[in-house]
Amino acid sequence: MSEPQDRPLERTRLESADLGAAWERNAESWLAWARTPGHDSYWLFHRDLFLQLLPPPGRRTLDLGCGEGRLSRDLKALGHDVVGVDAAETLLAAGRTADPALQLHVADATTLPFGDASFDLVVAFMSLQDMEDLRGAVREAARVLERGGRFCLAIVHPFNSAGRFQGDEPTSHFVVEGSHLAESYYADSLVRGGLEMEFVSAHRPLEAYAEALADAGFLVERLREPSLPDHAIQRPRGRRWQRLPLFLHVRALKR
Ligand SMILES: C[S@@+](CC[C@H](N)C(=O)[O-])C[C@H]1O[C@@H](n2cnc3c(N)ncnc32)[C@H](O)[C@@H]1O
């Protein structure tokens, strides 16, 4: 069977969405997307930037929304005692096959199967924008963290999810047609390198993340806005993402 032709990202705003069901539906596509060497931004630059945000390995690290476990495996190799949690059973099963020794739990981020203060580091890499109950997940991360522990997260930058570029030029206008301030759902669909993927996520304003962190008892220590580094530009239209942030990185301290 021939592979599908590449198709640039198309974004559709949705009235409603079942974020968890979307990950189970797209699990096979995600496994190919996430695991093809050099394909995803994770391998090109994003993992390395995110790792710079983390404290050194400590007592125990939770990978919240670990998916098929690529970051958990990398953290383990770096010396973290890692536990992964994800709601998508198909992804976790693939994670267990990749490393049967990794502790991976099927659970919702709002009801974690761990006692209070079980970890000194919780990471949520590109998962909070895909979770239905942001506040519940952040509260639960705070509960399972010890005092003085860190919560490190990466999300699609709210600037990115609020709008779209109007063209492929490095100087193309970026337009917000709806509201940055209102929460909404959207589906991004694309084919790249012959691999098809659909991402269904929630757009939330920056304030929603900052308030969820503050209300759960976190103090933001670092906030970074990664754009596309030169070495990761594979197509001319990638240059647009050197003017605006693709992702948002936050390191927060549990007080
Ligand atoms: C973009 S993927 C990222 C996966 C992984 N962190 C990685 O980078 O490979 C988002 C993940 O969040 C998970 N997720 C979404 N809602 C969740 C919830 N309520 N509880 C736990 N995991 C959830 C999805 O199943 C999916 O695996």
The ligand as an SDF file (V2000), in Angstrom:
LIG
                    3D

 27 29  0  0  0  0  0  0  0  0999 V2000
    0.6340   14.4920   23.2490 C   0  0  0  0  0  0  0  0  0  0  0  0
    0.4680   13.0140   24.1940 S   0  0  0  0  0  0  0  0  0  0  0  0
    2.0180   13.1010   25.0310 C   0  0  0  0  0  0  0  0  0  0  0  0
    2.5070   11.7800   25.4930 C   0  0  0  0  0  0  0  0  0  0  0  0
    3.9360   11.7830   26.0710 C   0  0  0  0  0  0  0  0  0  0  0  0
    4.0870   12.7320   27.1650 N   0  0  0  0  0  0  0  0  0  0  0  0
    4.9370   12.0250   24.9800 C   0  0  0  0  0  0  0  0  0  0  0  0
    5.3840   13.1680   24.8080 O   0  0  0  0  0  0  0  0  0  0  0  0
    5.2460   11.0860   24.2440 O   0  0  0  0  0  0  0  0  0  0  0  0
   -0.7370   13.4400   25.4670 C   0  0  0  0  0  0  0  0  0  0  0  0
   -1.0320   12.2780   26.4140 C   0  0  0  0  0  0  0  0  0  0  0  0
   -1.9140   12.7340   27.4540 O   0  0  0  0  0  0  0  0  0  0  0  0
   -2.7210   11.6240   27.8100 C   0  0  0  0  0  0  0  0  0  0  0  0
   -3.9140   12.0690   28.5570 N   0  0  0  0  0  0  0  0  0  0  0  0
   -4.9340   12.8430   28.1030 C   0  0  0  0  0  0  0  0  0  0  0  0
   -5.8540   13.0260   29.0720 N   0  0  0  0  0  0  0  0  0  0  0  0
   -5.3980   12.3490   30.1660 C   0  0  0  0  0  0  0  0  0  0  0  0
   -5.8980   12.1690   31.4830 C   0  0  0  0  0  0  0  0  0  0  0  0
   -7.0640   12.7360   31.8690 N   0  0  0  0  0  0  0  0  0  0  0  0
   -5.1860   11.4340   32.3580 N   0  0  0  0  0  0  0  0  0  0  0  0
   -4.0060   10.8560   31.9800 C   0  0  0  0  0  0  0  0  0  0  0  0
   -3.4920   10.9940   30.7320 N   0  0  0  0  0  0  0  0  0  0  0  0
   -4.1690   11.7260   29.8300 C   0  0  0  0  0  0  0  0  0  0  0  0
   -3.0590   10.9970   26.4820 C   0  0  0  0  0  0  0  0  0  0  0  0
   -3.5580    9.6790   26.6090 O   0  0  0  0  0  0  0  0  0  0  0  0
   -1.7240   11.0980   25.7490 C   0  0  0  0  0  0  0  0  0  0  0  0
   -0.9530    9.9550   25.9230 O   0  0  0  0  0  0  0  0  0  0  0  0
  1  2  1  0
  2  3  1  0
  2 10  1  0
  3  4  1  0
  4  5  1  0
  5  6  1  0
  5  7  1  0
  7  8  2  0
  7  9  1  0
 10 11  1  0
 11 12  1  0
 11 26  1  0
 12 13  1  0
 13 14  1  0
 13 24  1  0
 14 15  1  0
 14 23  1  0
 15 16  2  0
 16 17  1  0
 17 18  1  0
 17 23  2  0
 18 19  1  0
 18 20  2  0
 20 21  1  0
 21 22  2  0
 22 23  1  0
 24 25  1  0
 24 26  1  0
 26 27  1  0
M  CHG  2   2   1   9  -1
M  END
$$$$
